[in-house]
Amino acid sequence: MLSRVIANRAEYGEFESRLALFSNAIGHPSRVAIILAIVAKNNLVEGEMLQIEGLDKTQVQKHLSELQRAGFIDGRIVGLKRSYSVNLDAIAEFVVLFKKFKIKLAQAKTN
């Protein structure tokens, strides 16, 4: 049965799709660092993110794009700069989905 589910991706539902989207977006240490930096200052402009150790402009833009695609951050133009804030509703949804995933793992283990 497992091979059938894996082989037929059309069977993936909203739960699997959303959890995978969120997990991919949060699955890089730099993205976690970016989210934490934004939360620490309430919002952050793109240039300030270059102060995060190990990130250059290209990397920052790539990571911001992934975080925005998942809905974890919102960007808006402020003057000549783009300011980012964390979408706490999306973070909360990820937490709920991950808890459901944990429950599904426990259920699968007992079956």
C-alpha positions as CSV (number, residue, x, y, z in Angstrom):
1,M,0.0,0.0,0.0
2,L,2.8,2.4,0.9
3,S,4.3,2.1,-2.6
4,R,0.9,2.8,-4.2
5,V,0.6,6.0,-2.2
6,I,4.1,7.2,-3.0
7,A,3.7,6.3,-6.7
8,N,0.4,8.1,-7.1
9,R,1.1,11.7,-6.0
10,A,-2.4,12.7,-7.1
11,E,-3.6,11.1,-3.8
12,Y,-1.8,13.6,-1.7
13,G,-4.3,15.9,0.0
14,E,-4.2,19.3,1.4
15,F,-2.6,18.1,4.6
16,E,0.4,16.6,2.9
17,S,0.8,19.4,0.5
18,R,0.6,22.2,3.1
19,L,2.9,20.4,5.5
20,A,5.5,19.7,2.7
21,L,5.3,23.4,1.6
22,F,5.9,24.7,5.2
23,S,8.6,22.1,5.9
24,N,10.5,22.9,2.8
25,A,10.3,26.7,3.6
26,I,11.5,26.3,7.2
27,G,14.0,23.5,6.3
28,H,17.1,25.7,6.0
29,P,19.0,27.1,9.0
30,S,19.3,30.5,7.2
31,R,15.5,30.7,6.8
32,V,15.0,30.0,10.5
33,A,17.6,32.7,11.3
34,I,15.8,35.2,9.0
35,I,12.4,34.5,10.7
36,L,13.9,34.9,14.1
37,A,15.7,38.1,13.1
38,I,12.4,39.6,11.7
39,V,10.5,38.6,14.9
40,A,13.2,40.1,17.1
41,K,12.8,43.5,15.4
42,N,9.0,43.2,14.6
43,N,9.9,43.8,11.0
44,L,13.1,44.0,9.0
45,V,14.2,45.5,5.6
46,E,16.0,43.3,3.2
47,G,19.4,45.1,3.6
48,E,19.4,44.5,7.4
49,M,19.2,40.8,6.7
50,L,22.7,40.9,5.2
51,Q,23.9,41.3,8.8
52,I,22.9,37.7,9.4
53,E,26.1,35.8,9.4
54,G,26.9,33.8,6.2
55,L,24.2,35.4,4.0
56,D,24.8,37.4,0.9
57,K,22.2,39.4,-1.1
58,T,21.5,36.5,-3.6
59,Q,21.0,34.1,-0.7
60,V,18.8,36.5,1.2
61,Q,16.6,37.0,-1.8
62,K,16.3,33.2,-2.5
63,H,15.4,32.5,1.2
64,L,12.9,35.4,1.3
65,S,11.2,34.1,-1.8
66,E,10.8,30.6,-0.3
67,L,9.5,32.0,3.0
68,Q,7.0,34.2,1.1
69,R,5.9,31.4,-1.1
70,A,4.9,29.4,2.0
71,G,3.3,32.5,3.5
72,F,5.6,32.6,6.5
73,I,6.6,36.3,5.8
74,D,4.9,39.2,4.2
75,G,6.8,42.0,2.3
76,R,5.7,45.5,1.7
77,I,7.3,48.6,0.2
78,V,8.3,51.3,2.7
79,G,9.8,54.2,0.9
80,L,12.5,52.8,-1.3
81,K,12.9,49.6,0.7
82,R,11.0,46.4,1.1
83,S,10.1,45.6,4.7
84,Y,9.3,42.1,5.9
85,S,7.1,40.9,8.8
86,V,6.3,37.4,10.0
87,N,2.9,36.0,9.3
88,L,2.1,34.4,12.7
89,D,-1.1,32.8,11.4
90,A,1.0,30.8,8.9
91,I,3.4,29.8,11.7
92,A,0.5,28.7,13.8
93,E,-0.9,26.6,10.9
94,F,2.4,24.9,10.5
95,V,2.5,24.1,14.2
96,V,-1.0,22.6,14.0
97,L,-0.1,20.6,10.9
98,F,3.1,19.3,12.5
99,K,1.2,18.2,15.6
100,K,-1.3,16.3,13.4
101,F,1.7,14.8,11.6
102,K,3.0,13.6,15.0
103,I,-0.4,12.0,15.8
104,K,-0.5,10.3,12.3
105,L,3.0,8.9,12.9
106,A,1.9,7.5,16.3
107,Q,-1.3,6.0,14.7
108,A,0.7,4.4,11.9
109,K,3.2,2.9,14.3
110,T,0.3,1.2,16.2
111,N,-1.2,-0.2,13.0
